[in-house]
Amino acid sequence: MSTPEQIQRSEGPLPERGPAGPMARAATTYYNRPMIKKPTWKWYIPGYFWLGGIAGGAAVIGAGAELLGGDRHRSTVRHARYLTLALSLICPLLLITDLGHPLRFHHMLRIVKIASPLNIGTWILSLFGLTSGALAVKQFADDMTSIQQMARAVGTVTGSAKVRAGSRLLGFARLLPSRPLAMLHGLLGLCLGGYTGVLIAATAVPLWAAGGILMGPLFLATAFASGAAALALLGSTFGSKRGGAQRQVETIETVGLAAQLGLMTAYELMLPHQIRKPLHTGLWGYLYRFGALGCGTIAPLALRLATRWTGRQINEVLSTTASLLAFTGSLVERFALVEAGKLSAEDPIAYQELTRGAPGEAWPTPYEQARQAPKVPPYREHFVAPEVTG
Amino acid sequence: MAKGFFTDTTLCIGCKACEVACKEWNQLPWDNNELTGMSYDNTVQLGATTWRHVAFIEQLGGTDHGNGQTIGSHAGASAISQHIQQGPRIVSSEVGGFLGQNRWLMMSDVCKHCTHAGCLQACPTGAIIRNEFDDVYVQPDICNGCGYCVPACPFGVIDLGEDGRAWKCTLCYDRQKDGLEPACAKACPTQSILFGDLDDLRRRAQERVSMLHERGITGAYLYGVDEHTSVGDLNAFFLLVDQPAIYNLPEKPHLPQARVIPGYISTALMAVALGVAMVATFLLGGRQS
């Protein structure tokens, strides 16, 4: 590699690139063709963002409930353990299905690469699968409290030797150290909920890249909210009576939703107009604004606020509705962000907006842009054939 | 020794011999047989089976020669649209320049083989490597087609092929191993594509820029040398005479992975905040009820 000193430079200052003056920044494209390639990911990936987020959030809350929640959170912990096991079985399948060469999925585990959030995420998901499996097995062993129960479940059909082996296995499973495992599981859940945001921010896609450091926190907040919502829904469906444990899970969901609302607002304010466009127009923009932001974030928060003044009976309905909204809202948010990102990748002006200044240099804020709004329409074909005038 | 391309667009005649030579040597299938109607560019973009792409920019309405004042893309276009809207006027006398000529710009685009390559850093399998010639190479036997390199490329070069794996210019790794220059550089009839040691190429490129400046083309500059962008210098760099966006190149490409460590940090802070809130809920909530 050469250093700048080795290179002979022409005399004088570097020439202006292209035209100078007020027109210099006017948008110009190559026949309106995209400057970058949009992601090739199919629905599996936003689907994974959704389910992986729920798994991460549920794991964190389950671990917290196990370590700090005490006895009354027994069913929360139980739901969290089974839920994370189910999701940690589905998520890898989604990811592997999306691969061009699915049988080579294990190539992800050839190396450890900090610069590649996808690689780190594969490791997180693999370890997360191990801890969810261990905790779910332990939960199963605890649920089958006595050999007799176990024998009723397993041994009625099969022979007695197999029952003995099974009971011994369950006995071993019951010996698993649940508190350290829960702590590890919770930490991995935090990583799982957040890394996907870093992953999409580390691309050239304008909508995600412009989000910068906000994407990881936003994805984590959504993971928290949707994980808590899933646990709250499981609690209200399978739980015996609505108690303090349920209310605590719902409080955590509210906290997650509030963080999500704050981050979504900051994200919107941070985005230059052209990059923000797919979030404001078209089907995905509509879904993002009314589905993810309106029904999925603001509405459940408002409902939670309303429960402070309503009676006990309505309370339950409102709270469950809020959880349901937050749960589905997170699905809409994931899909809308991914699909809107694809649209912004196809927009050369948005990518030019992103790559205007040097890295680290702030691009014009929406305010500055409004002041210096170009007077020429941004989408202009070069090829405008003049009439022959003779 | 770092090897690369210097593509001098002022010498390009748009013959597309490089595209053909690349396809022949690398045994790549054709992409389409359609006419785009937008210009003489029917290849449109780089892709999994197109590793050289001759961009063809038709600037109508004349140019102010030498100052890089593209009239076709800016003032010229508005003059033309004015002309169309307000009835016939003689375009050339409007936007002047040296005889108000139309201008054709041609650029043979290729993978830039960045010093800090987005695709290479994104690749979770380690399939994308930097080879002994300092070029970015995708190992087809390792790639599992996750597609993360596709949006991670700041230039939109790499793409997934029909077989599900990622493909892009190899800078003719196989030919280089045998001491041959890449097929496109070999085939280029005007020496618009030069292949060689990067230090030497950069020196020659600077000389070419100085020469063009002396001859009055003051808008000429090198794209991908001394850039001070996070992608670093490009191993395949270009001599351009108009702003990068005209050639479908970003003005200041960012390395997407520059956002990874800050992202990890902000996410960790968020995790701490949410974790504290959760712990507080479990502990304080217990006291209340």
Interface residues (C-beta under 8 A of the other chain):
Chain A: M1 S2 P4 Q6 I7 Q8 R9 S10 E11 L14 P15 E16 R17 G18 P19 M23 A24 A26 A27 T28 T29 Y30 Y31 R33 P34 M35 I36 K37 K38 P39 T40 W41 V60 I61 G64 A65 L68 G69 G70 H73 D98 L99 G100 H101 P102 R104 F105 H107 M108 R110 I111 K113 I114 A115 S116 P117 L118 N119 T122 L190 G193 G194 Y195 G197 V198 L199 A201 A202 T203 A204 V205 A209 G212 I213 L214 M215 G216 P217 F219 L220 A221 F224 G244 R247 Q248 T251 I252 V255 G256 A259 A345 P348 Y351 Q352 L354 T355 R356 G357 A358 P359 V376 R380 E381 H382 F383 V384 A385 P386 E387 T389
Chain B: A2 T36 M38 S39 D41 V44 Q45 A55 I57 E58 Q59 L60 G61 N67 G68 Q69 T70 G72 S73 H74 A75 A77 S78 I80 S81 H83 I84 P88 R89 I90 V91 T115 G118 Q121 A122 C123 P124 T125 G126 A127 D134 I142 C143 N144 G145 C146 G147 Y148 V150 P151 A152 C153 P154 F155 G156 V157 I158 D159 L160 D163 G164 R165 A166 L198 D199 R202 R203 Q206 E207 V209 S210 H213 T218 G219 A220 Y221 V225 D226 H228 T229 S230 D233 L240 D242 Q243 P244 A245 I246 Y247 N248 L249 P250 E251 K252 P253 H254 L255 P256 Q257 A258 R259 V260 I261 P262 G263 Y264 I265 S266 T267 A268 L269 M270 A271 A273 L274 G275 A277 M278 V279 T281 F282 L283 G285 G286 S289
